[in-house]
Amino acid sequence: MKKRIPAILYVFTLIFAVLALQPQAIEAEVWRLQPDNPENVEMLQQPLKDLDREIEAAISEQVMPGAVVLIARDGKVVKHDAYGYAARYVDADFTEMDEPIEMQVDTIFDMASISKLFTAVAIMQLWDQRMFDLEDAVSDYLPEYHTLEKENITIRQLLTHTSGEKPSPSKPLYEIDGTRTERLDFVMAEPLLNEPGEEYVYSDINYMTLGVLIERITGKRQDEYVEENIINPLGMTDTMYNPTMDLKPRIAANEEQPWTGRGLVWGSVHDEKAWALDGVAGHAGIFSSAADLAIFLQMLLREGSYREIEILSKEAFHLMNINWNTSYPGQDHGLGWDLNQDWYMDILAEENTFGHTGYTGTSVVASPNLDTMAILLTNRVHPTRETVSTNPIRKKTSLLTASAIYAWDAKHMQMLIESLNSKNAFKDETVTRSLMLHLIAIEHYENSGQADKVRKHLNGFNSLIAYYMENDAISEEVYDTLLRMSNYLIDKWHS
């Protein structure tokens, strides 16, 4: 017995040493969403596998050097994979590195405009504290807006890109001599493009100004405020502004920027405006990983709270998830994020589906109705921004995420019909009713385990939607979507 005591003590000493050396890693694991099998959250495996092929094809076509995907439902991660390279080239001529760095699931990305979500949440935290009302004039808090053309711009208009501000400053900020404060003064002094409330124009100036608002109200620089009130409470250990140099091997490289004199941008913010503002701005500057973003999105899907930590009140979240831009058809926008944008959300897009994209190749989509998130992070600007658009692979990621849910069974396909009907995807109610009745019959055969009849009636469903497409009762895109779901379900019943 005595001979075993030193061994036991050694084991306990080793465990204690590991715990002492890696407290952050252990803490991070506690906060992370946990992995699970897709079937346990009623998702098919095959569409998620098919996404691998789509992403690898995009990489081979040089849409981006690499990517990380994270898909979760009901708070469970059903897919978290890395593809390609985090750093592959030394210059914009695609000169290969001697030792390229492969993408890892915990690679940290420059989030670009996804940073705006953090700014918006910070703003709504201050709203929760009754620091202002959404319809307050910005000029009540920022004297720089006490001008004839800007004095009536509201905080809500900044959040929804309806303030009249231009998309960007008229001059590169890094060319302006002066401090960060002086450069922000230049931004806020820019003349308007439109009258406030006249048009929707996506604008970095809106969120740069909101960043200033956060700083003036709190007396803290935005990075300090966001870290203390969002990042740290959520245990997001891979999220930050201005990452330290020791993290560079974990960060996805961006583009070569000879015009800024920075060479290959890698480990510092890609956006030139944010770089000129010391890496901290309302529109860009956040670095994060897929797992950390999943925590942030899960907090939003839980209406402001995560693991009993309240970041926002439910009232604030619901205000954020209202479409405030009904006067601008197709530009649905909440307080900080896009709503119902099928150009990258595909059939995940519904009135309350929220998300955002980032110029570096990042995108996030979250569906409250399906309790689902789809995160696609790419370094598409590496080594140059002159690359093919990532929008098709963004859209495909959303489509296949949705396919894994809607093709689970006939009942889920009925949910899809209801969603499409709400978007006026069918010629009339007769089409909707016919498709629903067909799926109700298939659901009956599924419940009784009659595989042959399930497959037979799904083939009949395929013939029905082909008839409707040929007679202009549904579009070719809707036909393709429904056919995809039906064929996935047929395959399920063949297995």
Backbone torsions as a table, in degrees:
resi	resn	phi	psi	omega
1	MET	NA	-42.2	-178.1
2	LYS	-62.9	-33.3	-179.4
3	LYS	-64.4	-22.7	-177.8
4	ARG	-87.0	-18.9	-176.0
5	ILE	-61.0	-47.3	179.0
6	PRO	-59.2	-37.9	179.8
7	ALA	-64.5	-42.5	179.4
8	ILE	-64.9	-43.7	178.0
9	LEU	-61.5	-37.8	179.3
10	TYR	-63.0	-42.7	180.0
11	VAL	-62.4	-45.8	179.9
12	PHE	-64.9	-36.9	177.8
13	THR	-63.9	-42.3	179.8
14	LEU	-64.3	-44.1	179.4
15	ILE	-61.2	-43.9	-179.7
16	PHE	-62.2	-39.2	-179.7
17	ALA	-65.2	-42.0	178.7
18	VAL	-63.0	-43.6	179.3
19	LEU	-63.2	-38.9	-178.8
20	ALA	-69.9	-34.5	-176.4
21	LEU	-81.9	-23.4	-173.4
22	GLN	-127.0	47.7	-179.1
23	PRO	-63.9	-37.7	-178.0
24	GLN	-66.6	-41.6	180.0
25	ALA	-62.7	-42.3	-179.5
26	ILE	-67.2	-43.3	178.4
27	GLU	-60.9	-40.6	-179.7
28	ALA	-61.6	-41.0	-179.2
29	GLU	-63.3	-34.2	179.0
30	VAL	-62.9	-38.1	-175.3
31	TRP	-84.2	-23.1	-175.5
32	ARG	-62.6	147.4	168.6
33	LEU	-64.9	139.8	-174.2
34	GLN	-89.8	143.8	178.7
35	PRO	-71.8	153.4	178.2
36	ASP	-155.6	165.5	176.2
37	ASN	-75.6	139.1	179.7
38	PRO	-53.3	-39.0	-176.8
39	GLU	-59.9	-27.9	-178.1
40	ASN	-73.3	-14.7	175.9
41	VAL	-120.1	25.6	176.6
42	GLU	56.9	56.0	173.8
43	MET	-131.9	140.2	176.6
44	LEU	-76.5	144.8	178.0
45	GLN	-75.6	-36.2	-169.7
46	GLN	-61.0	-45.9	178.8
47	PRO	-59.9	-34.3	178.8
48	LEU	-68.7	-35.9	174.8
49	LYS	-68.1	-38.5	179.9
50	ASP	-63.5	-27.4	177.5
51	LEU	-63.2	-33.2	177.0
52	ASP	-55.6	-47.8	-178.6
53	ARG	-61.9	-40.4	-179.1
54	GLU	-65.1	-42.3	-178.7
55	ILE	-70.4	-41.8	178.5
56	GLU	-63.6	-34.8	176.7
57	ALA	-66.2	-41.4	179.1
58	ALA	-63.7	-38.6	177.3
59	ILE	-65.0	-42.5	-179.7
60	SER	-65.8	-25.4	177.9
61	GLU	-90.1	8.9	178.9
62	GLN	60.1	32.0	170.4
63	VAL	-67.1	-37.9	176.7
64	MET	-158.4	156.0	177.6
65	PRO	-74.2	-29.3	-177.1
66	GLY	-163.0	175.6	-177.4
67	ALA	-160.6	157.3	168.2
68	VAL	-128.5	134.3	178.0
69	VAL	-119.3	135.7	170.4
70	LEU	-134.7	125.3	178.2
71	ILE	-125.0	131.9	-179.0
72	ALA	-138.9	149.9	174.6
73	ARG	-141.0	142.2	-178.3
74	ASP	52.3	33.3	178.5
75	GLY	76.5	11.3	179.4
76	LYS	-116.1	133.9	-179.9
77	VAL	-83.8	117.6	-178.6
78	VAL	-102.8	-12.6	177.0
79	LYS	-154.8	129.6	176.3
80	HIS	-151.9	97.3	-171.6
81	ASP	-134.3	154.0	177.9
82	ALA	-118.6	148.6	-176.2
83	TYR	-140.6	144.8	170.5
84	GLY	69.8	-142.2	-170.6
85	TYR	-124.1	139.7	173.3
86	ALA	-80.8	-32.4	177.3
87	ALA	-145.6	124.1	-174.2
88	ARG	-133.5	-27.3	-172.0
89	TYR	-123.5	154.4	179.8
90	VAL	-100.7	-15.1	-179.0
91	ASP	-155.7	175.7	-176.2
92	ALA	-71.7	-6.8	176.0
93	ASP	-88.4	9.6	179.0
94	PHE	63.5	34.4	173.5
95	THR	-72.4	122.5	-174.6
96	GLU	-69.6	141.4	171.3
97	MET	-67.8	151.6	175.4
98	ASP	-63.6	-37.6	-179.8
99	GLU	-132.8	80.3	179.0
100	PRO	-57.7	151.8	-179.0
101	ILE	-104.5	120.3	-179.6
102	GLU	-70.5	147.1	176.6
103	MET	-67.7	140.4	176.5
104	GLN	-121.8	159.5	-178.6
105	VAL	-64.8	-23.2	179.7
106	ASP	-102.3	17.6	175.3
107	THR	-58.9	140.7	179.6
108	ILE	-97.4	133.9	-176.7
109	PHE	-117.0	150.3	167.0
110	ASP	-74.1	115.4	-172.7
111	MET	-76.8	-14.7	-177.5
112	ALA	52.5	-126.9	-171.8
113	SER	-72.9	-8.1	171.0
114	ILE	-63.3	-19.0	173.1
115	SER	-56.1	-28.8	-179.6
116	LYS	-60.3	-28.0	178.4
117	LEU	-65.8	-37.7	178.4
118	PHE	-68.3	-39.1	176.4
119	THR	-62.7	-44.8	-178.4
120	ALA	-64.5	-42.3	177.8
121	VAL	-63.2	-41.3	178.3
122	ALA	-61.3	-43.0	178.0
123	ILE	-60.0	-44.3	-177.9
124	MET	-72.8	-23.5	170.9
125	GLN	-64.2	-40.6	178.2
126	LEU	-68.8	-34.0	173.8
127	TRP	-62.5	-41.4	177.2
128	ASP	-57.6	-32.8	180.0
129	GLN	-84.8	5.9	178.5
130	ARG	61.4	35.9	176.9
131	MET	-75.3	-22.1	179.9
132	PHE	-166.2	168.9	169.4
133	ASP	-105.7	152.5	-177.0
134	LEU	-62.2	-30.8	-178.6
135	GLU	-90.2	5.9	173.8
136	ASP	-64.4	146.5	174.0
137	ALA	-72.0	137.1	177.2
138	VAL	-58.3	-33.1	-178.8
139	SER	-62.9	-18.3	176.2
140	ASP	-66.7	-21.3	-174.4
141	TYR	-119.3	-26.4	-179.9
142	LEU	-120.7	107.4	-179.8
143	PRO	-57.7	-25.2	179.9
144	GLU	-60.3	-21.2	-179.8
145	TYR	-93.0	5.8	175.1
146	HIS	-81.2	64.9	175.8
147	THR	-127.1	162.7	-176.3
148	LEU	-57.9	-41.4	-175.7
149	GLU	-86.3	-19.3	-173.6
150	LYS	-109.8	-8.3	-169.0
151	GLU	-65.6	-18.6	-178.4
152	ASN	-102.0	1.5	177.2
153	ILE	-64.6	132.7	-179.2
154	THR	-99.6	162.4	176.7
155	ILE	-61.2	-39.8	178.2
156	ARG	-60.7	-39.5	-179.2
157	GLN	-65.3	-34.8	174.2
158	LEU	-64.1	-43.4	-178.1
159	LEU	-65.3	-31.2	-174.0
160	THR	-106.0	10.0	177.7
161	HIS	60.0	39.4	177.9
162	THR	-123.4	21.8	-174.5
163	SER	-79.4	-19.6	-173.3
164	GLY	96.4	-5.4	178.7
165	GLU	-66.7	153.2	176.0
166	LYS	-70.6	161.9	178.2
167	PRO	-60.7	-39.9	-176.0
168	SER	-146.6	163.5	174.5
169	PRO	-60.5	153.8	-175.9
170	SER	-74.9	-12.4	-178.5
171	LYS	-138.0	140.2	176.2
172	PRO	-55.7	128.3	-175.7
173	LEU	-65.6	-29.6	-179.0
174	TYR	-70.3	-11.8	176.5
175	GLU	-90.5	-4.1	-179.0
176	ILE	-94.7	120.7	176.3
177	ASP	-70.3	138.4	177.8
178	GLY	140.9	179.7	-179.2
179	THR	-83.4	174.2	175.2
180	ARG	-58.0	-42.5	179.4
181	THR	-62.0	-42.4	-178.9
182	GLU	-67.1	-35.8	177.5
183	ARG	-69.3	-37.7	176.1
184	LEU	-67.1	-35.0	175.3
185	ASP	-60.2	-40.2	177.9
186	PHE	-61.4	-42.9	-179.8
187	VAL	-60.9	-48.6	-175.6
188	MET	-72.0	-16.0	178.4
189	ALA	-89.0	-2.0	-179.1
190	GLU	-62.4	137.8	175.5
191	PRO	-66.5	154.5	-178.6
192	LEU	-74.3	154.9	173.1
193	LEU	-86.6	-39.5	-179.3
194	ASN	-135.3	167.4	170.8
195	GLU	-65.8	143.2	177.6
196	PRO	-54.5	131.3	178.5
197	GLY	82.3	-1.3	-175.6
198	GLU	-79.4	-40.0	-175.8
199	GLU	-141.1	159.6	167.3
200	TYR	-92.1	120.9	175.6
201	VAL	-137.5	114.6	179.7
202	TYR	-62.0	124.4	-168.7
203	SER	-140.0	123.9	172.1
204	ASP	-66.7	-31.5	-179.7
205	ILE	-59.2	-38.4	177.6
206	ASN	-53.0	-47.3	-173.9
207	TYR	-83.6	-25.2	170.8
208	MET	-63.3	-41.2	178.1
209	THR	-66.5	-40.8	176.6
210	LEU	-61.6	-36.1	175.4
211	GLY	-61.4	-41.5	176.5
212	VAL	-63.3	-40.3	178.8
213	LEU	-59.5	-43.8	177.1
214	ILE	-58.2	-44.8	-175.9
215	GLU	-68.9	-38.4	-179.2
216	ARG	-69.2	-41.0	-177.6
217	ILE	-70.7	-40.9	-174.0
218	THR	-92.7	-21.0	-175.0
219	GLY	75.5	11.8	179.5
220	LYS	-121.9	145.9	174.5
221	ARG	-64.8	151.6	-170.9
222	GLN	-57.1	-41.3	-178.5
223	ASP	-62.4	-38.3	178.9
224	GLU	-66.7	-44.6	-179.9
225	TYR	-63.1	-47.4	-177.8
226	VAL	-63.7	-40.0	178.9
227	GLU	-62.7	-44.7	-175.8
228	GLU	-73.0	-30.8	-169.1
229	ASN	-111.9	-11.7	178.1
230	ILE	-127.8	-56.5	-172.2
231	ILE	-65.9	-54.6	-177.4
232	ASN	-66.0	-44.8	178.5
233	PRO	-59.7	-29.5	-179.9
234	LEU	-90.3	1.3	179.3
235	GLY	65.2	32.2	-177.5
236	MET	-87.5	82.7	-171.3
237	THR	-75.4	-13.0	178.8
238	ASP	-105.3	18.4	-176.1
239	THR	-118.6	134.5	-173.7
240	MET	-172.0	165.9	160.0
241	TYR	-98.4	153.0	174.6
242	ASN	47.5	69.1	179.1
243	PRO	-60.7	148.8	179.0
244	THR	-74.0	156.8	-174.5
245	MET	-62.0	-27.7	-179.7
246	ASP	-66.8	-16.0	178.5
247	LEU	-87.7	-8.4	-173.8
248	LYS	-51.9	-42.9	179.5
249	PRO	-60.0	-20.8	179.8
250	ARG	-94.4	-4.4	-173.9
251	ILE	-99.5	138.0	176.7
252	ALA	-71.0	132.6	-179.3
253	ALA	-72.7	152.5	176.7
254	ASN	-113.3	-146.3	-169.5
255	GLU	-94.6	163.8	170.1
256	GLU	-78.7	129.1	-178.4
257	GLN	-125.7	76.1	179.1
258	PRO	-62.9	-26.5	-178.2
259	TRP	-69.8	-20.1	175.5
260	THR	-99.2	-7.0	-178.2
261	GLY	76.6	14.2	-177.1
262	ARG	-96.0	-9.8	-175.4
263	GLY	67.7	-138.5	178.3
264	LEU	-76.7	117.2	-179.8
265	VAL	-78.4	117.5	-174.2
266	TRP	-155.0	105.3	179.9
267	GLY	99.6	-7.5	171.3
268	SER	-124.1	162.4	-171.1
269	VAL	-61.7	135.6	-177.6
270	HIS	-72.1	-42.7	-175.4
271	ASP	-61.6	123.6	-175.4
272	GLU	-64.5	-34.4	-179.9
273	LYS	-66.9	-46.4	178.7
274	ALA	-65.0	-37.9	178.1
275	TRP	-60.1	-41.9	179.6
276	ALA	-68.2	-16.3	178.7
277	LEU	-103.6	32.7	177.2
278	ASP	63.4	27.2	175.5
279	GLY	80.8	4.2	-176.3
280	VAL	-128.5	112.5	-180.0
281	ALA	-152.0	162.9	-178.5
282	GLY	-72.8	-20.8	-174.5
283	HIS	-99.7	-18.8	-175.5
284	ALA	-162.6	163.3	176.5
285	GLY	132.1	-21.0	-179.0
286	ILE	-74.6	136.1	168.2
287	PHE	-112.8	142.2	-179.3
288	SER	-161.5	170.0	175.5
289	SER	-110.4	166.9	179.6
290	ALA	-61.9	-41.2	-178.2
291	ALA	-65.5	-38.0	177.3
292	ASP	-67.9	-42.6	178.0
293	LEU	-61.4	-33.6	178.4
294	ALA	-62.3	-38.1	176.3
295	ILE	-62.2	-46.8	-178.9
296	PHE	-60.6	-46.5	-179.6
297	LEU	-68.3	-36.3	178.7
298	GLN	-64.4	-37.1	174.8
299	MET	-58.2	-42.1	179.5
300	LEU	-70.6	-40.0	177.4
301	LEU	-64.6	-23.8	176.1
302	ARG	-95.7	22.3	172.5
303	GLU	60.7	38.1	170.5
304	GLY	110.1	-6.2	-177.2
305	SER	-127.9	151.6	176.7
306	TYR	-147.7	126.2	-178.6
307	ARG	50.2	45.8	176.7
308	GLU	67.0	10.7	173.5
309	ILE	-97.9	118.6	-179.7
310	GLU	-91.1	118.3	176.2
311	ILE	-95.2	-39.0	177.4
312	LEU	-133.1	152.6	169.5
313	SER	-72.7	158.0	176.1
314	LYS	-61.4	-34.9	179.1
315	GLU	-62.4	-42.2	179.4
316	ALA	-65.2	-43.7	179.4
317	PHE	-61.4	-44.9	-178.3
318	HIS	-62.9	-35.7	175.2
319	LEU	-64.5	-38.5	-179.9
320	MET	-66.5	-29.4	-173.1
321	ASN	-100.2	17.5	171.6
322	ILE	-91.0	141.5	172.7
323	ASN	-77.7	105.5	-179.8
324	TRP	-87.0	-4.5	-173.2
325	ASN	-109.7	40.0	-179.9
326	THR	-63.8	-18.8	178.4
327	SER	-79.5	-7.1	-178.0
328	TYR	-124.8	82.6	-174.5
329	PRO	-52.0	133.5	179.2
330	GLY	87.6	-11.1	-178.7
331	GLN	-109.5	43.7	-178.9
332	ASP	-56.8	130.8	-176.1
333	HIS	-151.2	134.8	171.9
334	GLY	-90.5	-158.7	177.6
335	LEU	-89.6	77.7	177.4
336	GLY	126.7	-26.3	-175.3
337	TRP	-135.3	163.9	173.7
338	ASP	-70.8	151.9	170.9
339	LEU	-128.0	137.4	166.6
340	ASN	57.0	46.8	-178.3
341	GLN	-106.2	97.5	-173.8
342	ASP	-72.6	-11.1	179.6
343	TRP	-65.2	-20.1	169.9
344	TYR	-133.2	-15.3	178.0
345	MET	-90.4	-15.4	-177.8
346	ASP	49.0	-134.0	-174.9
347	ILE	-80.5	0.0	167.2
348	LEU	-71.4	-19.2	-176.4
349	ALA	-66.3	120.7	170.7
350	GLU	-141.6	175.8	-173.8
351	GLU	-55.0	-33.0	-176.9
352	ASN	-109.0	9.3	175.6
353	THR	-75.5	124.6	-175.8
354	PHE	-117.0	156.5	179.6
355	GLY	-179.2	-175.7	177.8
356	HIS	-163.1	157.8	174.8
357	THR	-118.0	162.4	176.8
358	GLY	-130.2	144.2	-173.7
359	TYR	-59.6	-29.6	-178.6
360	THR	-72.3	-9.0	179.1
361	GLY	114.5	18.7	-178.6
362	THR	-98.4	156.3	173.9
363	SER	-162.6	147.1	175.5
364	VAL	-135.8	141.8	176.8
365	VAL	-135.6	135.2	178.1
366	ALA	-135.2	128.3	-179.0
367	SER	-111.2	107.1	174.9
368	PRO	-61.7	-36.5	-178.1
369	ASN	-62.5	-36.5	-179.0
370	LEU	-102.5	-0.7	-177.4
371	ASP	50.5	49.7	-170.4
372	THR	-135.1	144.6	173.2
373	MET	-128.3	147.0	174.8
374	ALA	-131.4	115.6	-178.9
375	ILE	-111.8	124.8	174.6
376	LEU	-125.3	115.3	178.7
377	LEU	-114.8	124.1	177.1
378	THR	-132.6	161.9	174.6
379	ASN	-110.5	56.9	-171.0
380	ARG	-65.3	-19.9	178.6
381	VAL	-87.3	4.4	175.5
382	HIS	-94.0	117.7	6.9
383	PRO	-100.1	5.6	-178.9
384	THR	-150.4	149.4	176.9
385	ARG	-74.4	-11.3	-178.9
386	GLU	-82.3	63.4	-179.1
387	THR	-123.8	174.0	178.4
388	VAL	-67.7	147.0	-180.0
389	SER	-61.3	141.7	174.8
390	THR	-86.2	-2.2	-176.2
391	ASN	-57.1	-40.9	177.9
392	PRO	-60.5	-39.7	-179.2
393	ILE	-76.7	-28.9	171.9
394	ARG	-60.7	-48.4	-178.5
395	LYS	-63.8	-40.7	180.0
396	LYS	-65.9	-37.1	178.0
397	THR	-61.5	-43.9	177.8
398	SER	-65.1	-43.1	-179.1
399	LEU	-59.7	-47.5	-176.1
400	LEU	-73.3	-29.7	172.0
401	THR	-62.4	-48.3	178.6
402	ALA	-63.7	-38.8	179.9
403	SER	-59.6	-39.1	-179.6
404	ALA	-62.2	-27.1	179.7
405	ILE	-89.2	-53.7	-173.3
406	TYR	-68.6	-26.3	179.8
407	ALA	-89.9	9.2	-179.7
408	TRP	-63.1	-43.1	177.0
409	ASP	-164.5	177.0	-176.5
410	ALA	-64.7	-30.9	178.5
411	LYS	-64.3	-42.2	177.8
412	HIS	-67.3	-33.9	176.9
413	MET	-66.1	-31.4	174.6
414	GLN	-63.8	-35.6	176.3
415	MET	-62.6	-38.2	177.9
416	LEU	-65.0	-43.0	178.1
417	ILE	-58.6	-42.8	179.5
418	GLU	-63.2	-40.9	179.3
419	SER	-65.4	-46.0	178.8
420	LEU	-63.8	-37.1	179.4
421	ASN	-63.6	-36.5	179.0
422	SER	-66.3	-19.1	177.9
423	LYS	-99.0	12.1	179.9
424	ASN	58.8	41.4	-177.8
425	ALA	-80.0	-11.2	-177.9
426	PHE	-114.5	150.7	-175.7
427	LYS	-59.7	-42.3	179.7
428	ASP	-158.6	179.2	-176.8
429	GLU	-67.9	-22.4	178.3
430	THR	-61.9	-41.1	178.9
431	VAL	-64.5	-47.6	-179.6
432	THR	-58.0	-47.6	-177.4
433	ARG	-64.0	-40.5	-180.0
434	SER	-63.8	-44.1	179.6
435	LEU	-65.6	-41.1	-179.5
436	MET	-65.0	-43.4	179.3
437	LEU	-61.8	-38.1	178.9
438	HIS	-64.2	-42.3	-178.8
439	LEU	-71.8	-32.0	175.8
440	ILE	-63.6	-39.0	176.6
441	ALA	-64.3	-42.9	178.6
442	ILE	-63.3	-39.9	177.7
443	GLU	-59.0	-39.1	178.1
444	HIS	-60.4	-44.9	-179.7
445	TYR	-70.0	-32.2	174.8
446	GLU	-63.5	-45.7	-177.5
447	ASN	-62.7	-29.9	179.0
448	SER	-95.4	4.3	174.5
449	GLY	70.1	24.9	-178.6
450	GLN	-90.5	83.8	-172.6
451	ALA	-58.6	-42.5	-177.8
452	ASP	-61.3	-42.6	-179.4
453	LYS	-71.2	-33.5	176.0
454	VAL	-60.5	-49.4	-178.4
455	ARG	-64.4	-41.3	-179.3
456	LYS	-61.1	-45.2	-176.8
457	HIS	-75.8	-26.8	173.8
458	LEU	-68.7	-37.9	174.5
459	ASN	-63.6	-37.1	175.3
460	GLY	-64.9	-37.3	176.3
461	PHE	-61.0	-41.7	178.6
462	ASN	-62.3	-39.7	178.2
463	SER	-66.1	-37.4	-179.4
464	LEU	-65.1	-45.4	-178.5
465	ILE	-70.1	-29.6	175.3
466	ALA	-64.7	-41.0	177.8
467	TYR	-61.6	-44.3	-179.0
468	TYR	-65.2	-37.4	178.7
469	MET	-66.6	-44.1	-179.4
470	GLU	-62.4	-25.5	-179.0
471	ASN	-104.7	19.2	174.2
472	ASP	59.9	27.7	177.0
473	ALA	-88.1	-21.3	172.6
474	ILE	-139.6	156.2	179.7
475	SER	-79.8	165.7	177.5
476	GLU	-63.3	-35.9	179.1
477	GLU	-64.9	-43.0	178.2
478	VAL	-65.9	-40.4	176.9
479	TYR	-58.3	-48.2	-179.3
480	ASP	-59.9	-40.0	179.8
481	THR	-64.1	-49.7	-178.6
482	LEU	-66.3	-37.0	177.7
483	LEU	-64.3	-40.7	178.5
484	ARG	-59.2	-47.5	-178.9
485	MET	-62.4	-45.4	-178.6
486	SER	-61.8	-43.5	-178.6
487	ASN	-67.8	-36.8	174.9
488	TYR	-61.6	-41.3	-178.4
489	LEU	-70.8	-36.0	174.7
490	ILE	-59.9	-44.8	178.7
491	ASP	-60.3	-38.7	178.9
492	LYS	-60.8	-40.6	-177.8
493	TRP	-82.3	-4.2	170.9
494	HIS	-87.8	-21.8	-175.5
495	SER	-84.0	NA	NA
